[in-house]
Amino acid sequence: LLFPIFDGHAGWRLAHSLQERFPAYVSLYSASKSENLAQKRVSLPADADDWPLLAGLARASFEQRAESKRSSESARPGEILRKVFADLDDDVGKEIVSSTCSLKLMPLAYSGSCGLAAWIRDGEVFVANAGDCRAVLAVRDASGYKAVPLSRDQTAHNPDEVKRIRDEHPGENVVQKDRLFGRLQPLRAFGDFMYKFTVEEIEATFVQHFGLKGLVGYKTPPYLTAEPVVTRRRLDSNSAVLVL
């Protein structure tokens, strides 16, 4: 059982695209036999987005992943979720850079999305989180039920996240007013490529074609990642309700 959710910001386009594409990537990386890969190649919905341009780019990216996927890769849920989060985000970014001539991609390039996926398999639940969505398990106990957090918000209120970013960008004032560059609240997310692209890519996309300004103090990108934090928990008879 796989339950992905996406909470978009600065527009809904990216969250919608992720919702359509995410299951196909999980299916691809879960395949253990080489003969299954041909079927996985065509599993991406034809209407991955209502823009024909984006749908074509999405299918091309997926085909490339299928071609390069090795049948001997690990199929452990935690590793699969980490790879899907990272590769899907990377593919969307490459699609935007390769199609800067199209203003139709501006809403996608500018928007972002937090993402959380819960995968129940073999009596365990694996939760991958990038952003500030939450997963909570209701567990029965002697007093009734207790809430067990399965994720942790990745914002400036999480000291580990702030330390991670500051360690990656020493001497830079990247966390301002409890936000990334004083603007973005989640410190991990899909999209939001104005915090990820190289300086040259920022100039070619957001500045030159979309007419937007780059961030002040933007020196050593990427400042944002879609790599999730993954947790796991064994389920038992007292595991009652999973809330995402």
VMD Tcl script that draws the C-alpha trace (Angstrom):
set ca {
  {0.00 0.00 0.00}
  {1.46 3.33 -1.09}
  {0.04 6.69 0.04}
  {1.83 9.77 -1.38}
  {0.58 13.30 -0.67}
  {1.83 16.59 -2.08}
  {1.19 20.03 -0.60}
  {1.90 22.60 -3.28}
  {2.86 26.24 -2.79}
  {3.16 29.17 -5.19}
  {0.74 27.33 -7.46}
  {-0.72 23.84 -7.89}
  {0.99 22.72 -11.11}
  {3.97 20.94 -9.61}
  {1.97 19.14 -6.93}
  {-0.44 17.90 -9.60}
  {2.39 16.68 -11.82}
  {4.08 14.89 -8.91}
  {0.82 13.22 -7.97}
  {0.50 11.79 -11.46}
  {4.14 10.74 -11.88}
  {5.16 9.47 -8.45}
  {3.51 6.00 -8.56}
  {5.12 5.19 -11.92}
  {8.60 5.94 -10.54}
  {7.97 3.78 -7.47}
  {6.72 1.00 -9.72}
  {9.81 1.28 -11.92}
  {12.31 1.14 -9.05}
  {10.39 -1.71 -7.42}
  {10.82 -3.95 -10.47}
  {13.28 -6.74 -9.71}
  {13.26 -8.59 -13.04}
  {14.55 -7.12 -16.28}
  {11.58 -8.48 -18.21}
  {9.27 -6.26 -16.17}
  {10.94 -3.03 -17.24}
  {9.27 -2.84 -20.63}
  {5.89 -2.78 -18.92}
  {7.02 -0.12 -16.46}
  {8.11 2.15 -19.29}
  {4.56 2.75 -20.44}
  {3.00 3.00 -16.96}
  {3.31 6.81 -16.82}
  {-0.16 8.25 -17.45}
  {-0.53 9.86 -20.87}
  {-2.19 12.84 -19.16}
  {0.66 13.35 -16.67}
  {-0.18 17.02 -17.01}
  {-2.70 18.85 -19.15}
  {0.10 20.57 -21.07}
  {1.16 18.46 -24.06}
  {4.67 19.89 -23.80}
  {5.11 18.83 -20.18}
  {3.53 15.42 -20.76}
  {6.01 14.76 -23.57}
  {8.96 15.83 -21.44}
  {7.73 13.70 -18.55}
  {7.44 10.60 -20.70}
  {10.93 11.18 -22.14}
  {12.42 11.51 -18.65}
  {10.70 8.34 -17.51}
  {11.92 6.43 -20.56}
  {15.49 7.47 -19.78}
  {15.13 6.27 -16.19}
  {13.75 2.95 -17.41}
  {16.63 2.52 -19.86}
  {19.27 3.17 -17.19}
  {17.57 1.22 -14.41}
  {19.46 -1.94 -13.45}
  {17.38 -5.00 -12.64}
  {19.77 -5.84 -9.81}
  {19.08 -2.61 -7.88}
  {17.86 -2.91 -4.32}
  {14.10 -3.00 -3.87}
  {14.04 -2.01 -0.20}
  {11.22 0.51 0.38}
  {13.28 3.14 2.19}
  {15.93 3.25 -0.53}
  {13.32 3.25 -3.28}
  {11.52 6.23 -1.75}
  {14.76 8.19 -1.38}
  {15.62 7.54 -5.02}
  {12.15 8.38 -6.30}
  {12.04 11.70 -4.44}
  {15.49 12.73 -5.70}
  {15.18 11.49 -9.29}
  {11.69 12.83 -9.90}
  {12.67 16.27 -8.64}
  {15.83 16.18 -10.74}
  {13.87 15.19 -13.84}
  {11.40 18.06 -13.44}
  {14.28 20.52 -13.10}
  {15.98 19.22 -16.24}
  {12.73 19.42 -18.17}
  {12.36 23.09 -17.26}
  {15.94 23.94 -18.22}
  {15.60 22.14 -21.54}
  {12.42 24.05 -22.45}
  {13.10 27.62 -21.37}
  {11.63 28.87 -24.63}
  {8.15 27.99 -23.38}
  {6.43 30.39 -21.00}
  {3.92 27.61 -20.38}
  {6.43 26.10 -17.97}
  {6.73 29.25 -15.84}
  {4.03 28.20 -13.32}
  {5.75 24.82 -12.95}
  {9.22 26.34 -12.61}
  {8.13 28.86 -10.01}
  {6.01 26.55 -7.85}
  {7.08 24.00 -5.28}
  {5.62 21.24 -3.18}
  {6.24 19.49 0.08}
  {5.90 15.75 -0.23}
  {5.26 12.83 2.08}
  {4.81 9.18 1.19}
  {3.82 6.28 3.43}
  {4.48 2.79 2.15}
  {3.10 -0.18 4.08}
  {4.92 -3.38 3.18}
  {5.65 -6.66 4.96}
  {4.20 -5.47 8.27}
  {6.14 -2.20 8.36}
  {5.36 1.38 7.43}
  {8.06 3.46 5.74}
  {7.54 7.23 5.71}
  {9.53 9.56 3.46}
  {9.18 13.27 4.15}
  {10.48 16.35 2.34}
  {9.00 19.50 3.85}
  {6.40 20.05 6.54}
  {3.73 17.45 5.84}
  {3.20 15.06 8.72}
  {2.56 11.38 9.36}
  {1.12 10.27 12.69}
  {0.25 6.75 13.82}
  {-2.55 6.25 16.34}
  {-1.54 3.41 18.66}
  {-3.79 1.75 21.21}
  {-2.58 1.73 24.81}
  {-4.04 1.23 28.28}
  {-5.56 4.74 28.33}
  {-7.04 4.57 24.83}
  {-4.86 5.89 22.04}
  {-1.61 7.77 21.75}
  {-0.21 9.67 18.78}
  {3.19 8.48 17.54}
  {4.88 10.92 15.10}
  {6.43 9.21 12.08}
  {7.83 12.39 10.56}
  {9.37 15.67 11.65}
  {8.83 19.08 10.09}
  {11.80 20.27 8.07}
  {11.62 23.98 8.77}
  {13.69 26.54 10.65}
  {12.05 25.27 13.84}
  {13.98 22.03 13.37}
  {17.53 22.67 14.68}
  {18.96 19.70 12.78}
  {17.73 21.11 9.47}
  {19.10 24.58 10.18}
  {22.47 23.09 11.11}
  {22.50 20.98 7.95}
  {21.94 23.96 5.68}
  {24.43 26.19 7.49}
  {27.06 23.45 7.39}
  {26.50 23.07 3.64}
  {26.82 26.84 3.08}
  {29.27 28.16 5.69}
  {29.46 31.93 6.05}
  {26.25 32.53 4.10}
  {23.13 34.05 5.61}
  {20.74 31.46 4.19}
  {18.21 31.18 7.04}
  {16.61 34.57 7.61}
  {13.47 35.26 9.64}
  {12.98 31.51 10.08}
  {12.84 30.98 6.30}
  {15.20 30.06 3.49}
  {16.54 33.41 2.25}
  {13.72 34.96 4.27}
  {11.14 33.59 1.83}
  {10.58 29.82 1.83}
  {9.36 28.08 4.98}
  {10.15 24.39 4.24}
  {13.85 23.61 4.11}
  {13.26 20.54 1.92}
  {10.83 20.45 -0.98}
  {10.18 19.43 -4.54}
  {10.54 22.16 -7.15}
  {11.27 25.72 -6.00}
  {14.08 25.67 -8.52}
  {15.03 29.28 -7.84}
  {16.78 27.77 -4.80}
  {18.36 24.86 -6.71}
  {19.47 25.86 -10.20}
  {23.00 27.02 -10.91}
  {23.55 30.74 -11.34}
  {23.68 30.20 -15.10}
  {20.42 28.24 -15.10}
  {18.74 30.92 -12.99}
  {19.77 33.52 -15.57}
  {18.57 31.38 -18.48}
  {15.19 30.54 -16.95}
  {13.87 32.87 -14.27}
  {15.66 36.04 -15.36}
  {15.92 35.88 -19.14}
  {12.74 34.03 -20.09}
  {10.43 34.51 -17.12}
  {11.44 38.07 -16.21}
  {12.03 37.29 -12.53}
  {14.89 38.44 -10.34}
  {17.40 36.07 -8.77}
  {17.91 35.84 -5.02}
  {20.31 38.26 -3.33}
  {23.33 36.38 -1.94}
  {22.78 33.37 -4.18}
  {26.30 31.90 -4.38}
  {26.56 28.15 -3.77}
  {23.40 26.34 -4.91}
  {21.59 24.13 -4.39}
  {20.19 25.49 -1.15}
  {17.12 23.25 -1.22}
  {16.77 19.50 -1.65}
  {13.94 17.05 -2.21}
  {15.92 14.24 -0.59}
  {13.57 12.91 2.09}
  {14.13 11.84 5.66}
  {12.87 8.26 5.87}
  {11.56 6.57 9.02}
  {10.24 3.05 9.53}
  {8.08 1.38 12.14}
  {6.86 -2.16 12.67}
  {3.08 -2.38 12.73}
  {1.21 -4.64 15.15}
  {-2.30 -5.25 16.44}
  {-2.20 -1.98 18.41}
  {-1.48 0.09 15.27}
  {-4.94 1.59 14.66}
  {-4.92 4.56 12.29}
  {-2.33 6.21 10.05}
  {-2.94 9.93 9.54}
  {-1.16 11.84 6.76}
}
mol new
graphics top color blue
foreach p $ca { graphics top sphere $p radius 0.5 }
foreach p [lrange $ca 0 end-1] q [lrange $ca 1 end] { graphics top cylinder $p $q radius 0.2 }
display resetview
